[in-house]
């Protein structure tokens, strides 16, 4: 990732499917992805799979760019929390 390449380009192979729950081999993360709201899934698919900007996603969803940015950030934080809790359970 370090060369300035966007995250979705480095890991594009991970995001081949529109089914976000298939993006991870980890069952806990797959379940967390599957349980995201349709809006959260749409943002992740647009951003990571299709390489869309917040502006492009916002236009499709008819919301502000700030709303898309905030929802993506909160979704990623939620997924990290789920994974961190999973590590503590081990």
N, C-alpha and C positions, 0 to 999 in steps of 0.2 A: 504494500500500500504506500510506502513511503515516498515514491517518486512523483507524487502529485496526481496520480491516477485516481479517479473517483472510486470509492469503495465498491460500487456495483459493477465496475469493469473488472476489478481484481477477482471478484467472487461471483461473476455472472453465471458460471456453471452451476452454482448452488441454487439459483433462482430460476431454473428452467421452467418449472411448472407454475401454473396459476394457483395451484392448491398449496397455500402457505404451510400447511401442516407437513408437507413432504420436503420442506426445505432443510430439515434437520434429521439426522439419524438418532438423536437423543430423544427418547420417548417423552420425557418431561417437557422439553422445549416444543416438540411436535404438538403435544396436547395444549400447551399454552398458546401456540400459534393458531391452532384450530379454534380455540375459544375466544379469539379476538373478535371484536365487532366487525360487521361488513365494512364500515368506514375505515377502521384501522387496517384491515386487510387490503382495501383498495389503495390506501396510501403506501403501504409497504410494497405491494405489487408494482404500483406506478413508479415508485422511487428506485427500488432495488432491481426489479426485473426489467422494467422498460427504460430506466435511466431518465425518467421525467423529472423536471424541476418542480419545486413547490408551487410555482406559478401555474404550470401546466396542470398539475393535479388539482389545484384550487379552482381553476376554470372548469374542469370536468365535474367537480363536486359542487360547484356554485357556492363556495365558501372563500374566506380570505386566505392569502398566503400564510399569514400568521397563524391561522387556525390549523392549517396543514402542518406547518413547522412544529407547532406546539403538540399536536396529536402524535406526530411521528416521534418526537422526543419523549413524550410520556409513555408511548407504546414500547419504545426501546428500553426505557427505565424499568417498566413493568416486566419485560422479558428478562432483563438482567437480574431483577429481584427474584423472579421465579427460579432462575438458574442458581443464584447464590444460596437460596434456601435449600435447593436440592443438594448442593455441595455440603451443607451443614448436616444434612440428614444422613450422610454416609458415615 
